[in-house]
Each structure stands twice: as C-alpha cells, then as structure tokens.
Amino acid sequence: MPGFKAYRSDRNQFDGVMHLVNNQLRHDSFHLPPLSGLEATAICLQLQNHRLLLFVSAYPPLTAAVAPSDLDAILSPHDA
C-alpha cells in the first residue's frame, strides 16, 4: 500500500498478523520473544515527546486458550 510500511508475521501453524503504519510516523519493528501459542508482531512508534509506544498484534488459534506465559513474555518487560 503506497505511503505505508507493512510489518507482518506470516502464517506458520496459525494465522498471521500485520500492522500497516503510515510512513510519516517514526516507527520501527520490535523484536518479541518466542511465543508458544500466539502469532504476533510488534512495532514501536516514537511520539513527539520522544517517548515510545509499543503496539502488539497477536492472534491466538481458535482451538486453544491464550497461554499466560505468552502474555507475560510480551507485557512484563515493559512499562504501562
């Protein structure tokens, strides 16, 4: 899509996820730790006040519950 950058995690054993980010925003990919039951991708936006905002898109398979360890792996190393 012109004017946008795509960050995606293609299908593996589950479905995939994607972010589309406007090129006028300061952004970069963000490495997530290995997850056991989620397809996930993350981006980090740099705000005007130089703070960072992390966006995570995650897709769980329809046949399984989300593992608390996956949520801990994504959320625990970061502040609110």
Secondary structure, DSSP 8 states (H G I E B T S, - for coil): -TTEEEEEE--SSS--EEEEEETTS-EEE------SS-EEEEEEEE-TTS-EEEEEEEE--TTS---HHHHHHHHTTS--
